[in-house]
Amino acid sequence: MSLIDKAVSHFSSKAKREIHVPEWDVTLYSKNLTMDDRAKWLARADGDTTDYMVYAVIFGLVDGKDQSVFDVGDKMKLRQSVDPDIVQRLASFVLNVSSGEEEIEKN
C-alpha cells in the first residue's frame, strides 16, 4: 500500500467527534474536514475571521443522524444573537483547535 493510500485510509477511518453543549442541552458532532472544506470557508469568509468561524459552525456541525443543524440562513443570528463564547467554542471544536486546558489535562 502506497503512502497516499495509507493517508486516505487513515482519514476515512477517523471516528466522528462529539461535543455536548450544556447551555443548549444538545450533543453535536463534527464532520471530518478536508482541506477543501477549510479552503471553501476561507474563500467565502473573504478574510473575516468571524465569518470563517460561523461557516465552520454552519457547515461543520451535524446531529446524530449526520444532518446539518444550521444553514446559511442562520448566519446573521449566529453572528448577532447567539452567545459568542458558544459559537467560538463550537468553531474551535469543528476546526479541531485544542485549547491549552486540554493540553494541560493530558499532561
Secondary structure, DSSP 8 states (H G I E B T S, - for coil): --HHHHHHHHHHT---EEEEETTTTEEEEE----HHHHHHHHHHHTT-HHHHHHHHHHHHEE-TTS-BS--GGGHHHHHHTS-HHHHHHHHHHHTT---HHHHHHH-
